[in-house]
Amino acid sequence: MSETRIEVEGASLAEAIDKACEQLGVDGPHAMSYQFDKEHFRQGADTVKIAAWGKDPQYVEAVAYAQEFIEGFLDRFGVSNPAIRVTEDADK
């Protein structure tokens, strides 16, 4: 998979992430990685600038499957609405 990196600027981090998702054609922030452009802030900008790229679709699918499995497992033991948070390396 070729890694397409884009740069996006928004009034807030949420707006920048939404724009990046749209431009990358992914269905949410879980399907992409991003890094802040720190130099953008040092120059006195009042916007947020990020570099973003899509994750490998097989990785995204595997994480979604694992999360569904764990939620189903906990549900069988009567644990409702568990706080499941997926953490990962920034390099994925």
Phi and psi restraints in degrees (value plus and minus 20) as a CYANA .aco file:
   2 SER   PHI    -100.8   -60.8
   2 SER   PSI     117.3   157.3
   3 GLU   PHI    -112.0   -72.0
   3 GLU   PSI      91.8   131.8
   4 THR   PHI    -112.5   -72.5
   4 THR   PSI      99.2   139.2
   5 ARG   PHI    -125.6   -85.6
   5 ARG   PSI     115.9   155.9
   6 ILE   PHI    -147.3  -107.3
   6 ILE   PSI     139.7   179.7
   7 GLU   PHI    -134.6   -94.6
   7 GLU   PSI     113.4   153.4
   8 VAL   PHI    -154.4  -114.4
   8 VAL   PSI     124.1   164.1
   9 GLU   PHI    -145.7  -105.7
   9 GLU   PSI     120.0   160.0
  10 GLY   PHI    -167.0  -127.0
  10 GLY   PSI     146.3   186.3
  11 ALA   PHI     -88.4   -48.4
  11 ALA   PSI     -43.6    -3.6
  12 SER   PHI    -163.7  -123.7
  12 SER   PSI     149.5   189.5
  13 LEU   PHI     -82.8   -42.8
  13 LEU   PSI     -62.1   -22.1
  14 ALA   PHI     -79.7   -39.7
  14 ALA   PSI     -62.2   -22.2
  15 GLU   PHI     -86.2   -46.2
  15 GLU   PSI     -61.5   -21.5
  16 ALA   PHI     -83.0   -43.0
  16 ALA   PSI     -62.0   -22.0
  17 ILE   PHI     -84.9   -44.9
  17 ILE   PSI     -63.6   -23.6
  18 ASP   PHI     -79.5   -39.5
  18 ASP   PSI     -63.6   -23.6
  19 LYS   PHI     -83.1   -43.1
  19 LYS   PSI     -61.6   -21.6
  20 ALA   PHI     -84.6   -44.6
  20 ALA   PSI     -63.1   -23.1
  21 CYS   PHI     -78.1   -38.1
  21 CYS   PSI     -64.9   -24.9
  22 GLU   PHI     -83.1   -43.1
  22 GLU   PSI     -66.3   -26.3
  23 GLN   PHI     -88.6   -48.6
  23 GLN   PSI     -54.2   -14.2
  24 LEU   PHI    -101.8   -61.8
  24 LEU   PSI     -35.6     4.4
  25 GLY   PHI      54.2    94.2
  25 GLY   PSI      12.8    52.8
  26 VAL   PHI    -127.1   -87.1
  26 VAL   PSI     139.3   179.3
  27 ASP   PHI    -112.1   -72.1
  27 ASP   PSI      -7.9    32.1
  28 GLY   PHI     143.9   183.9
  28 GLY   PSI     149.3   189.3
  29 PRO   PHI     -83.0   -43.0
  29 PRO   PSI     -41.0    -1.0
  30 HIS   PHI     -86.7   -46.7
  30 HIS   PSI     -38.0     2.0
  31 ALA   PHI    -120.1   -80.1
  31 ALA   PSI      -7.3    32.7
  32 MET   PHI    -165.0  -125.0
  32 MET   PSI     144.0   184.0
  33 SER   PHI    -139.9   -99.9
  33 SER   PSI     135.5   175.5
  34 TYR   PHI    -172.1  -132.1
  34 TYR   PSI     140.2   180.2
  35 GLN   PHI    -154.8  -114.8
  35 GLN   PSI     122.8   162.8
  36 PHE   PHI     -93.5   -53.5
  36 PHE   PSI     126.1   166.1
  37 ASP   PHI    -112.3   -72.3
  37 ASP   PSI      72.9   112.9
  38 LYS   PHI     -84.2   -44.2
  38 LYS   PSI     -53.9   -13.9
  39 GLU   PHI     -82.9   -42.9
  39 GLU   PSI     -50.8   -10.8
  40 HIS   PHI     -78.1   -38.1
  40 HIS   PSI     -62.9   -22.9
  41 PHE   PHI     -89.9   -49.9
  41 PHE   PSI     -60.4   -20.4
  42 ARG   PHI     -80.9   -40.9
  42 ARG   PSI     -46.3    -6.3
  43 GLN   PHI    -103.6   -63.6
  43 GLN   PSI     -17.0    23.0
  44 GLY   PHI      67.1   107.1
  44 GLY   PSI      -2.0    38.0
  45 ALA   PHI     -88.7   -48.7
  45 ALA   PSI     129.0   169.0
  46 ASP   PHI    -126.2   -86.2
  46 ASP   PSI       0.8    40.8
  47 THR   PHI    -144.7  -104.7
  47 THR   PSI     149.8   189.8
  48 VAL   PHI    -126.4   -86.4
  48 VAL   PSI     111.3   151.3
  49 LYS   PHI    -142.1  -102.1
  49 LYS   PSI     110.3   150.3
  50 ILE   PHI    -149.9  -109.9
  50 ILE   PSI     134.7   174.7
  51 ALA   PHI    -123.5   -83.5
  51 ALA   PSI     112.3   152.3
  52 ALA   PHI    -154.5  -114.5
  52 ALA   PSI     133.1   173.1
  53 TRP   PHI    -171.7  -131.7
  53 TRP   PSI     130.7   170.7
  54 GLY   PHI     -97.8   -57.8
  54 GLY   PSI     129.1   169.1
  55 LYS   PHI    -105.7   -65.7
  55 LYS   PSI     141.7   181.7
  56 ASP   PHI     -79.7   -39.7
  56 ASP   PSI     104.9   144.9
  57 PRO   PHI     -76.6   -36.6
  57 PRO   PSI     -52.9   -12.9
  58 GLN   PHI     -87.0   -47.0
  58 GLN   PSI     -56.8   -16.8
  59 TYR   PHI     -84.7   -44.7
  59 TYR   PSI     -66.8   -26.8
  60 VAL   PHI     -79.8   -39.8
  60 VAL   PSI     -63.3   -23.3
  61 GLU   PHI     -84.3   -44.3
  61 GLU   PSI     -61.5   -21.5
  62 ALA   PHI     -85.2   -45.2
  62 ALA   PSI     -61.2   -21.2
  63 VAL   PHI     -85.1   -45.1
  63 VAL   PSI     -62.7   -22.7
  64 ALA   PHI     -82.7   -42.7
  64 ALA   PSI     -61.8   -21.8
  65 TYR   PHI     -82.8   -42.8
  65 TYR   PSI     -64.7   -24.7
  66 ALA   PHI     -83.1   -43.1
  66 ALA   PSI     -61.2   -21.2
  67 GLN   PHI     -85.2   -45.2
  67 GLN   PSI     -63.2   -23.2
  68 GLU   PHI     -82.7   -42.7
  68 GLU   PSI     -61.3   -21.3
  69 PHE   PHI     -80.9   -40.9
  69 PHE   PSI     -67.9   -27.9
  70 ILE   PHI     -84.5   -44.5
  70 ILE   PSI     -62.5   -22.5
  71 GLU   PHI     -81.5   -41.5
  71 GLU   PSI     -62.1   -22.1
  72 GLY   PHI     -85.0   -45.0
  72 GLY   PSI     -60.6   -20.6
  73 PHE   PHI     -82.1   -42.1
  73 PHE   PSI     -67.9   -27.9
  74 LEU   PHI     -86.4   -46.4
  74 LEU   PSI     -55.1   -15.1
  75 ASP   PHI     -81.5   -41.5
  75 ASP   PSI     -57.4   -17.4
  76 ARG   PHI     -84.9   -44.9
  76 ARG   PSI     -43.2    -3.2
  77 PHE   PHI    -117.7   -77.7
  77 PHE   PSI     -10.0    30.0
  78 GLY   PHI      61.7   101.7
  78 GLY   PSI      -6.3    33.7
  79 VAL   PHI    -110.8   -70.8
  79 VAL   PSI      89.0   129.0
  80 SER   PHI    -121.8   -81.8
  80 SER   PSI     128.0   168.0
  81 ASN   PHI      31.2    71.2
  81 ASN   PSI      33.8    73.8
  82 PRO   PHI     -88.3   -48.3
  82 PRO   PSI     128.3   168.3
  83 ALA   PHI    -107.6   -67.6
  83 ALA   PSI      70.2   110.2
  84 ILE   PHI    -120.4   -80.4
  84 ILE   PSI     104.0   144.0
  85 ARG   PHI    -144.8  -104.8
  85 ARG   PSI     102.3   142.3
  86 VAL   PHI    -108.3   -68.3
  86 VAL   PSI     103.2   143.2
  87 THR   PHI    -135.7   -95.7
  87 THR   PSI     135.3   175.3
  88 GLU   PHI    -175.9  -135.9
  88 GLU   PSI     149.3   189.3
  89 ASP   PHI     -94.1   -54.1
  89 ASP   PSI     127.9   167.9
  90 ALA   PHI     -88.3   -48.3
  90 ALA   PSI     -36.6     3.4
  91 ASP   PHI    -103.0   -63.0
  91 ASP   PSI     -25.5    14.5
